[in-house]
Amino acid sequence: MEKQGTYKVIYTTKDKSGNERKYTQTVIVNNPRPANAVAPTGEKVVYLTFDDGPSQNTQRVLDILDRYHAKATFFVTGNGQKYNYLIQEAHKRGNTIALHTYCHDYRTVYASTDAYFNDLNKVGDMVKGLIGFTPRYIRFPGGSSNTVSRHYSAGIMSNLTRMVQEKGYQYYDWNVSSGDASGNNVPTARLIANATASRNNQIMILFHDTAAKNTTVEALPKVIEHYQSLGYTFKGINDTTFTPHQRVLN
């Protein structure tokens, strides 16, 4: 059992007379080690990633993924707890649940390294209560290359990128941005063009999952169809996933 989660293990014993007894034990698998940084390979894989959910659009995203037999990764927050049942649903359908931030307030999250880990632990505990374990895959608010954190703590990203790995996490940036963070209801055609511009073998696309990102949902089928036509598969992040780390600027 290499995948994190809660499992029921059934043991069967038989005595000399042939009588059988079954015992059930609950086993929790939790990997405290970080996924090592992994270089891209020749395999053609797209990793769709959605930040900031869950939201009222999460169900639509899940249904599209199922329609195309695709998997994705959801970097979740504590801001949409009305829809937390969709975190469970996404996990049940075989998608990867990862951690983004509990409050997504830059001033709070990047006030200090202690403040960052307080926030991370809070969203981790929330997710553990939903799926039975704390994910070790994370994405920093704004990505590791963000500069907004300079306003609150100089040099914090240089420290955090090291510290999260020492504490057993791995962080993931992206090598393709859909551009949906630039505003609400960015034209669908623009999102499709941005998201399908890469010719790399290993592609990690940044999308967002909020109530205001309707055009992101509308663009998703065309993005999937484009890459599937080129022979790509769609997977959720796991320990063998390549690790896009951007240049740290603070």
N, C-alpha and C positions, 0 to 999 in steps of 0.2 A: 504494500500500500504506500505508494510514493506521493500520492496527491493528498494535500492537506484536507482535513475534514473529520467528521465523526462517523464511525463505522460500527456495525454490530457483527461480532465474530461468533459463529456457532460451532461449538465443539461437540462431537459425538463420541461416547465411550460405550464399550460393550464388556459385560462381565463374562465369566466362564460359562454361564448358562445361556448366553446369547441375548441377555436382556440389554436393551439400549437405553441410554440416557443422553439427553441433549442439554447443553449449558450455553447460555448466551452471555457474552461479555461486551461491554461498550468500550471501544478503543478510540482515543482522540489522537490523530496524527497532526503534529504541528512542527514545521521545519524552522528552527530558530536561525539557521544559517542564511546569509544572503545568497541570492543567485549571483554567481560570478559574472563579471562583465563579459559579454559574449560578442565576438566579432561576427559580421554578416557572413553568410554562406552563399552557395550558388543556388540554393532552393528558392523558388519564387513564391514568396509569402507576403500577404498584406495583413498588417495588424491594425484593425480599426479600433481607435480608442476614443472614448467619450468622457469628457470631464464635466463635473458640476452636478450630476444627477444624484438621486433619481428625480424625475419630473413627470408631468402629465404626458410628455412625449416618449418616455421610456418604453411603454407598451408598444407604441408604433414601431420603434426601432427594433425591438425584440421580434415582432412579427415579420418585419422585412428580413431580418437575419435568418429566421427559420425558413422563409420562402426560398431563399437562395442557398440554404444549407451552409451558412457562414457563421463564424463565431467572432466575438469581439471582446474588448476589455472595457470595463466601466470603472473609472476613477471617481469614487463617490464622495459626497460631502454630507454634513448633517443639516443642510438647509432645506431639504425636501422630505422631511420624515413622514409626511402624509402619504408618500409613495414608497416607503421603505419595503413594503411587501414586494415591490418590483425588484429590489436587490435580491431577495430570496428567489424570485421567479427567474431572473437572469442567471443566477448560479445554478438553479435546477436544470435549466436548458443547456448547460455546458459552457456558458461564458465565464470569463475571468472577472472576479471582483477585486479591485485594488483600491488603495487609499489615496485621497487627494487632500482634503482638509475638512475639519469639522465646521468652522465658521466662515472660511474664505474671506476673512478681513485681513488685508495685508498688514495693517498697523498692529493688529493683535498677534498674528502668526509670526511676523518677523521682528517683534520687539526684542527678542533674545533667543538664544538656542533653547533655553528652558521653556520659553513660551511656545516655541515651535513644537517641541516634543509633548508638551501638555495638550496641545491641539491635536497632534497626531495620535496620541494615546486615546484621546476622547473619541475620535472617529473610528479608531481600531476597536475599541470596546463596543461601540455601537454595532459595527459590522459583525463582530464575534457573536453578539447576541442574536444576530439574524441567521448566520450561516454556520456557526459552530467553531470558527477559528478566526484568528487575526491575520489578514493577508500581509505578506512581506513585500509586495510590490507597491511602489508609491510614485506619485508625481507631485513635484513641488508646485504650489500656486505660482503661476507665471513661468514655470520651468526653471531649471537650474541656472539658466543664463539671464534671469530677470535682473533688472537694475532698480526696480521700485523699492526693493528691500534696502537699498542704500539710505533711503530717507529715514529708516528706523534703526538700522544696525549695520555699520560699516563692516564689510568682510564676512557677514554672516553666511553667505552662500558657500564660500570657501570652506568654512567650518562644517556646515550642515552636510555638504556632499560627502565629506569624510565620515562624519559622525553617524549618519544613517546606516552606512555600510558596516561600521563597527558594531552597531546595535542589531545587525541581522536583517536589514532591509536592502533592497536594491531600487534605485530610482530610474525612471524612464522618461526621457524627453521625447522628441519626435524628429523625423527627417522630412516630413511633408505636413504642411498646414493647409487645411481647407479654407482658412480665412474667415471662418464664421465667428471668430472672436472680434472682428472689426466692427460689428454692429448687429442689430437685430434684423432678421429677415433680409439678409444679404441675398441678392438675386441668385436663384438656383443655378443658372448657367455659369455664373462666376465660381460658385462653390465646386461645381463639377469640373470646371477647367483647372482650378487650383489643385484639387485632390487627385486628378488623373495625369498630372504633369510629369510624374516621376517614371524613370525607366530602371531604377535600381531593382535588384533581385529581392532585397528585404526592405519593406516599406512600412513605416509606422505613421499613420495619419492622425492628426489632431482634429477632433470634432468636439462639439459641446452639446450637452443634453440638458436643456432648460426649456421652460414654457415658451420662451421667445424665439426658439430656434426651429421654427416650422420648416423653413426652407432647407435646413440641414437634413431633416427627415425626407423631404421631397427629393433632394439630390442623391440620397443614399443608394437607391436602386441602380441608377445610371453609373455610379462609381463602382459598385460591385460588378455590374455587367461588363464594364470596360475591362477590369482586371481579370475577371474570369475568362474573357475572350482571349486574353494574352497568356493564359495558362497558370495564373496565380491561384493559390488557395488562401482561405481566410481563417486565421487562427487567433485564439486568445493568448495572451502572454503566459509563458511558463518558464521554467528554469533554463530552457535551451534557446529562448528567444534572444535575438541580438539586442544589444543594449545601446541605444542612441543616447550619448551624453554630449550635450552642447558645451561650448566654452563658457566657463564660469567667469562672470564679469564683476562680481562683488565678493 
